[in-house]
């Protein structure tokens, strides 16, 4: 345990910051995970909405200093790239009708 007043104060500050950052980081990860799951589904509207929510959360985390702004930009870019790839992928075509073997 720290002996100096300043060191004790720094420990208190660090713990407070850690708890604050942890909640925002966890919240951001949750929204990003929801977006990735939605992108895997066939519902493009839901995927778009979830991705926009995730991008907003990443921006909030970056503005609060929880993550670096370039880290947020990189993650947003990857999310949007995955969304565009999901949008380009054709919907699963029904099986062709014909004779069964």
C-alpha positions in Angstrom: 0.0 0.0 0.0 1.2 3.5 -0.8 2.5 5.7 2.0 2.4 9.1 0.5 -0.7 11.2 0.4 -0.2 11.9 -3.3 0.2 8.2 -4.1 -2.9 7.3 -2.2 -4.8 10.0 -4.1 -3.4 8.7 -7.4 -4.7 5.2 -6.5 -8.1 6.6 -5.8 -8.1 8.5 -9.1 -6.9 5.5 -11.1 -9.5 3.2 -9.7 -12.3 5.7 -10.5 -11.0 6.1 -14.1 -10.6 2.4 -14.5 -14.3 1.8 -13.5 -15.5 4.6 -15.8 -13.4 3.4 -18.8 -14.4 -0.2 -18.1 -18.2 0.6 -18.4 -17.8 2.5 -21.6 -15.4 -0.1 -23.2 -17.8 -2.9 -22.3 -20.8 -0.9 -23.7 -18.9 -0.3 -26.9 -18.0 -3.9 -27.3 -21.6 -5.0 -26.7 -22.8 -2.7 -29.5 -20.1 -3.8 -31.9 -20.9 -7.5 -31.2 -24.6 -6.8 -31.8 -23.7 -5.2 -35.1 -21.5 -8.1 -36.2 -24.2 -10.6 -35.3 -26.8 -8.6 -37.2 -24.5 -8.4 -40.3 -24.3 -12.2 -40.3 -28.1 -12.4 -40.4 -30.1 -11.9 -43.6 -31.9 -8.8 -42.4 -30.1 -5.9 -44.0 -32.2 -3.2 -42.2 -31.4 -4.6 -38.8 -27.7 -4.9 -39.7 -27.6 -1.3 -40.9 -29.4 0.0 -37.7 -27.1 -2.0 -35.4 -24.0 -0.8 -37.3 -25.1 2.8 -37.0 -25.6 2.3 -33.2 -22.2 0.7 -32.9 -20.6 3.6 -34.8 -22.3 6.1 -32.5 -21.0 4.3 -29.4 -17.5 4.1 -30.8 -17.6 7.9 -31.4 -18.9 8.5 -27.8 -16.1 6.3 -26.4 -13.5 8.2 -28.4 -14.8 11.6 -27.4 -14.6 10.6 -23.7 -11.1 9.4 -24.2 -11.8 5.8 -23.4 -10.4 4.7 -26.7 -8.1 6.6 -29.1 -9.9 8.4 -31.9 -7.9 6.5 -34.5 -8.8 3.2 -32.9 -12.5 4.2 -33.1 -12.0 5.2 -36.8 -10.3 1.8 -37.6 -13.1 -0.1 -35.9 -15.8 1.9 -37.6 -14.1 1.4 -41.0 -14.1 -2.4 -40.4 -17.7 -2.4 -39.4 -18.8 -0.5 -42.5 -16.7 -2.7 -44.7 -18.3 -5.8 -43.3 -21.8 -4.2 -43.7 -21.1 -3.3 -47.3 -19.9 -6.9 -48.0 -23.1 -8.2 -46.4 -25.1 -5.9 -48.6 -23.3 -7.1 -51.7 -23.8 -10.7 -50.9 -26.9 -12.0 -52.8 -29.7 -13.4 -50.8 -29.8 -17.2 -50.5 -31.5 -18.4 -53.7 -34.2 -21.0 -53.4 -33.3 -24.5 -54.5 -34.0 -25.0 -58.2 -37.1 -26.9 -59.0 -36.6 -30.0 -61.0 -36.4 -33.8 -60.9 -35.2 -35.3 -57.7 -32.6 -38.0 -58.1 
